[in-house]
């Protein structure tokens, strides 16, 4: 039995949809960041799968995914630093409560 592309794309789609749902419904910045990372990982899976099935002998999708993972790690570190500073100022990381910081 040959494993086709659909066996990889369906879990990736589910991961992406869960990430979008989590990002839209959560008010906590940490939960929103986790949802964003879930969406980025789903996209990385798609890069690798499309590279494997469309260009089997080449590695461009793999290298692009490695760079995307490195950028996502840097983005996560920066986002956590921002969230820590927001917590120090507002004592809360809920997005709805950040309007207090305007005054």
C-alpha positions, 0 to 999 in steps of 0.5 A: 500500500502506497502512502499518498499525499492525502495522508499527510495533508489531512492531519496538516489541515486539521492542525491548521484549523485547530490553530486558527480556532485557538487563535480566534477564540483565546484571549490569553496571549500565551494560548494565542502564541501556541495556536500560531505555532501550531499553524506554522508547523502545519505549513511546514508539514505542507512544505515538506510533503509538497517537496517530497511528492512534486520534486522527489530528488530535491531538498528545497522544501526541506531547507525552507522548512528548516529556515521556517523553524529557525524563524519561528523559534526566534519569533517565539522568543521575541513574543514571549519577551513582549508578553513578559513585559506586558505582564509586568506592566498590566499583571495580566496577559489577556488581550481584552485587558490591554486597553487599560495600558492606553490610559 
